Amino acid sequence: MIKKIYAIALALCVLSCNNINKKDDTERAFTIPVSFADKDNILPLSEFIDSVSFIVLETNKQCLIGNVDKIITISDGYLIIDKEIASKIFYFNKEGNFIASIGDKGNSRSEYINLEDVTTDGKIVYVLDSRGRKIVCYSLTGEYLDSYPLPYTAYSFKHIKNKIFAFSCEFTPVNELKKDNSFPSVYIYDFDSKEHICDQFFSDKLRYSELMMTSNNLNPYYLTAYSQKIYEVTPQGLTALVNFEYPTKEKDALNDLFESLEKKSNESSKITDEAKSQIPILYSFFNLDNVIFFSLMKGSVIYYNFYYKQTKELIQCVGIGKMPIKDDIRGNLIFAPYASEKDNFICIASPEQLKGTEGFENVDDMNNPILVKLQIKKEDAKK
């Protein structure tokens, strides 16, 4: 199981659409060289993880989680987002006690038609309702506070500060923001001043292609499946944080893909199976205190990468058609992070996964998912 991010954006140019100036980020980003081995390198979980702890989420009729689509960590607990089944946000404290159910589906000003994405400033929870074309604001205890009309189409967003938000609209043409036959993948909007800037433009021709689109790709950094950069999101625009340096073979495959799509007609913008097998796809990125973790796929090969900031060492696990990390600590955990805090990954486990094991002898199959905290080893202790 990998946390799936259906995504991408092509950065063809960076253009400003209004009065906020775009910062030059060339000197700030640092580079991580990435290789793509073609044979298994399955590593044990204990190679990276120092300790495992569990947070059993309370289960009652007010907080029945159907599916975990996103986890947001806040100072006092966790926001669990279930987009489709419950169509709600559930707030639990650090011990797993249920605090509040946030949001309701409906057509009124205080409700949302669909729960497209969620962001927070730690005090207010913001819901992106793409069908209702608005943002709905709630307190952490679930009270409705306000709503704002969505200025343009978007499918993922992030609160930056005050009433400034970043929105992602990858490969969805926003005609109001079109410039020189290109459309932005990201726009940043200030609801007070009504100013906006646009970033990461894609060619009009690429909207007909089979390029993957991203879900939750502002969580909290901006990433795209085919890009070799990770961006921080600021009120002034996107600032490059990390450059992934791919080998020549993979860089050429990416360049060839976009060049071929640009030349094709709208009706024939298909990606061949051969091209798909050669192109690296970035699926996830987590910036912990001492470690950067990112996952990639190339064809059926899965790459898990741990970059240690102090020593600048990159350790790569490789699985051909299988998970590249094997749980040798408990034997039943799957390393697929949903979130991170400090030097901990936050994963989930189903009750069925843990039922009958130590500490979970009496767990019920109908209980809510269990949060799994995996504390990363310090650099001097990982060996």
N, C-alpha and C positions, 0 to 999 in steps of 0.2 A: 504494500500500500504506500503510495506516495501522495503527499498533499498536492492535489492537482490544481494547476493554474493554467487556465485556458487562455493563452495569451500571446500578443506581441505588438510591438510598434516599431516602425522604421524611422530612425532619426536622419532625415535627409537634409534638414536645415533647422536653424533656431531663429525664430522671428518674433519680434515684439509687436503686439496688437494694440497697445494703448500707451499709457503714460508711465508705467512702471518699467524701469530699466533692467535688462537681463545682465547678470553678473558673468564675468569671465572665470570659468572654473578649471581652465587647462592645467594650472600649476598645482591645484589642490588635491586632485585624485591620486591615489597610489595604485600600483600595478601588481596583480597576482598572476604569475605565469601558470597556465593550465595545460595539462597534457591529457591525451585520450588513449589509454591503454586498451588493447583489444583482447585481453584475457582476464579471467576472474581474479580478483584480489579481495576475497571476503574476509573482513576483519571482525574480531569479537567486540561486543559492546563495551566490555571492560577496558579495552584499549583507550577509550575516550572518556568513559563515564566513571566518576568517583563514587556516587551514591544514587540510590533510587528511593523515592518516597511517593506516596499516593495521597490524593485528595478525593475522598468519596463524596460525590455531590448528592446532597439530600434529594430524596424522591418523594414527591406528593402530587396531588392532582393539580396544583397550581404551577408546577414546574416540570412537566413531563417533556423531556427532550426527545424529539424524533430523529434528528440528525444534527451533527456538529458541522457547520459550514465555516465557522470562523471563531477564534478565541482572541479576546482583547484583554491584556493584563492591565489592571489599574492598581493604585496604591493599596486599596483595601480588599481587593479580590479579583474576580474574573467575570467578564461578560461573555456568555455563551450564546452565539447567534445561530438560530435554526430558521433558515430562510423560508423553506417550503412547507414542512410538515406542521410545526407549531406556528410558524411565521411570527416569532417573537424573539426578544432578547431576554435572557435570564441572568440575573445578577446573583452571584454567590460570593460569600466572604472567603478569606484565606483558608478557613477550616472546612469549607464545602457547604456551610449552612446557607439555605436559600434566603435571600434578602428581598428580592422584588422581581416581578414580571414587568417588562417594559415594552409598551407599544401594543397597538391593536390594529387588525386588518379591517378596512372599511373605507367609506367614501367621504367621511366628514373631514373637517379641517384638522382635527386632532388624530386622525388615523391615516394609514397608508394603504394603497391598493396592492403594492408589492414591496417586499423588503429586499431591495437590491443590494444595499451595502450599509455598513454601520461604522461610525467613527465617534470619538469622544475626546474631550479636553480633560477628562478625569472628574468632571462635575456634571456636565451636560452630555446626554447621549443623542447623537444626530443620526437620523435614518434617511437614507436616500431612497425616495419613491420615484423610480424612473417612469412608471406608467402614469402616476398622478402628477408628475413633473413638479416635485416639490421636495423640500427637506423638512422633516418633522423633528421637533426638539422636545426631549423629555428630561426630567430629573432622574437621578439614579434610583429614586424610589418609585418611578413610573408615572409621575404627574406630567401631564401635557403642559408645555411652556410656550411654544410658538411654532410657526412654520414659515418658510421662505419659498417663493416660487423658484423653481430651477431655471437658471438663465438659458442654458443650452443642454442638449442631450449629453448624458453621462451614465456610466455603468459602474464606476468605482470612484470613491472620493476619500479625502483626508482633511480633517480640521487642522489648520496651521496656527492661527491665533485670532482672537477677537471674532470677527465675522468674515475671516478670510479662509477660503477652502480651495483645495486642489481637486480637479475632476479629471477622470480619464475617459476618453471616448475613442479608443483605438479602432481604427479602420471602420469607424462610423462617421461618414461625412457630415460635418456641421456646416451647412451652407453659409450661415451668418458669419462664420470665422474663416471662410475660404480666402486664400491669398495665393496668387500665381499658380493656380491649378493644384494647390496642395491644401491639406486639411490638418489641423493640429490633433495630436494624440492626447495632449494634456492642455488644460487651460486652468488658470488660477483666477478666482473671482472674489472681489471684495464687495460684500452685500451692503456696506455702508457707503462707500464712494462710487459703487457701480463700475469700477475700473476692472480690467482684466488683462492678462497677458497670455500668450499662446506659446507652446513649446513642443518640440519633437514632431515636426510635420511629416506627413506621408503623402506620396503622390496620388493624385486622383485615380490613376490606373490600378493601384494596389487594393482598392476597396472591393474589387471583383475577384480577388485571388482567394486561395484557400489558406492564407496565413492565419495562424491561431490568434484568437482574441483573448485578452487577459481578464480574469475575475480577481477582484481584491488585490490589484497590483500596486496599490498605494498603502501598503500595510507593513511598516510605515514608510519604507523606502519605495521609490518608483523603480520597477524592474519590468523588462520585457523579454519575452521568450527567446528572441533572436539577437538581442542587443548584447554587446560585450561591456556594458557599463551598468553600474548601479548608481542611482541618483538620490541625493537628499532633496527634500521638498522645502522650499523657503518662500516667503511672501514675494521675493523678487524672481522666482522661477526655480528651475531644477539646477542643482549643483552636483557635478560628478563626484562621487565618493570613491568608487572602485572601478578600475579598468581590468577586465579579464584579457590577458594576452594569450590568444589561441595560436597553435601551430599554423604554419602556412597552409597546410591542407584544409583545415577547417575554415580558416579565414577566406580562402579562395572559394570554398563551397558556398559560404554565405553570400559572398559578392556575386558569384555566378547565379545564384538563385534570384536575387533581386534584379539583377540585370536582365535575366530572361523574362521575368514577370513584367518588367517595364516594357519589353519589346512585344509581348503577346497582345492579342486583341482581348477585349473584355470577356468574350465568350470562351476563351481558351486558356484562361489564367489558372491552370492546374499545376500542382506540384507532383512530379513523378515520384514513384516509390524509391527509385535509386537516389534521387536528391534528398528525400526524407531520411534515408539511412546514413547520409554523410553530414547532415547538419546538426550541430549541437543546439539543444533546446534548454534554456535556463528555466528551472521549475520553482526554486525557492532560494531565499537568502535570509540569513539571520545574523545580526551583528551583536554578539555577546560581549561581555566585558573584556575577555582575554582571547576570544576565538571568533573567527568568522566561519560560518557554515553555509555552503551552497550546494545545491543538487542540480545535476545536468542529465540529459538523456541524449543519446545518439543512436537512432534506430532502436534496437531492443536492449542496448547497453545502458545501465544506470551507473552514474558516477556520484558518489558522496564525497565532498571535499571539506577538510578541516584545515583552516589557515590560522596558525598561531601568531598573534600580532607581535609579540616580543621577539621571538626567534626568527620570524618570517618563514617558518617551515610549513609546507603544505603536505598533508597526508591524504591520500586518495584511496577510497574503497571502490571496487568495481564489481558489478554483478551483471552477467550476461543473461538477461531474461529472469533475473532473480534479485532479491534484496541484497545489497552489498554489505550489510551489517547483520551479524547473527547474535542473538541475545544469549550470552553465556552466563548472565547474572541470575535471572529467574527462569529463563527458558521459554517464556511465553509473551514477551514484549516485542512490539514492532516499533522500530525507530522511524517515526514519521512526524516531525515537529509541526505543530500548529502555531506556536508562539514561543517567545523566549522572555526571560526576565533575569537581569544580572548575568550569572553564569549557569543558568538553568534552561534546559529545553522543556517545553510543555507539550506533551503528547497525550493521546487518549487511549484507553483500553475499554473494551466492552465487558459487561459483567460475565458473559460467556467465556471470555478469554481468561479471566482470573478465578472463576468459580472453582472451588475445591482446593485452591492453592493456599499457601500459608498466609493467614490474615484474612482470607476471603472464603472460609469454609461455608459460611451461611449466606453468601451473596445470592440475591434473587435475579433471575434472568431478566425480569422486567424493571430492574433498577436503572437509574440514569447512568450514562457513561462515567468512567472514573478517570480523573486527571492523573497523569504520570509525570512527576518532576524528575528530570535527569540532570544531575549536577556534573558539569564538565570537569575533568581533571585539570589541575594546574599544570603549567608547561613543564615544571621541573619534576612532576610526579607521573606524567602520562606513560612513562616507560617502566 
